[in-house]
Amino acid sequence: MEIPEKKQAEALQEVARLGAERAAAVNEVERITTELREASVTAAKLGAARTRIKELGGVAATTLYAWFEAAGLEVQARRPRKTAAKKTTRGGESA
């Protein structure tokens, strides 16, 4: 006879193990991100191309520029998005 509580306990142990593993991974990501942010700001202060920093760091532009702004580096305002031109048909009517 199978005892359901035993299977539940095994499943909960697996949940606890994976939860602890995930917490450790999140802590590691936070540590690496802090180091990456500091290294990125230092590289920018030394004159490295911001595009190159973004490429090598694998960081989104919005994240990178937020780090720069927080560090007091000059960041240009984003250009407004271009809207798509209204399509027209050959007779000049709107599509």
ABEGO torsion letter per residue (X at the ends): XBBAAAAAAAAAAAAAAAAAAAAAAAAAAAAAAAAAAAAAAAAAAAGBBAAAAAAAAGBBAAAAAAAAAAAGBBBBBBBBBBBBBBBBBAAGBBX
